[in-house]
Amino acid sequence: MVARRRVGYLFGGAPTTLPFIEVFRQELREQGYVEGQTIILEVRGAEGRAERMPELVAELVGLKVDVLVAQSSATAVAA
């Protein structure tokens, strides 16, 4: 059985950022990762409220993600 890796994806924007997430998912598929089978993607967005980022980072860390993807430099600083 293949171990599923948990990937956290943090973005600071609003739901209009969703196309970026879909591109990320597509790239994962092209690399052979299958969501729900080989990876679990945990997506969190601050909806333009920077003060929410530390809370979202803590939530993703609490989920014990194997890797945390920060979509922007602001989310990277929060992480």
VENLINHU-V822002 format. One record per helix or strand of 2 or more residues. SS is the DSSP state (@ for helix, = for strand). FROM is the first residue (numbers start at 1). LEN is the number of residues. If there is no record, write none. Layout:
SS FROM LEN
SS FROM LEN
//
This chain:
= 5 7
@ 15 16
= 39 7
@ 50 13
= 67 4
@ 73 6
//
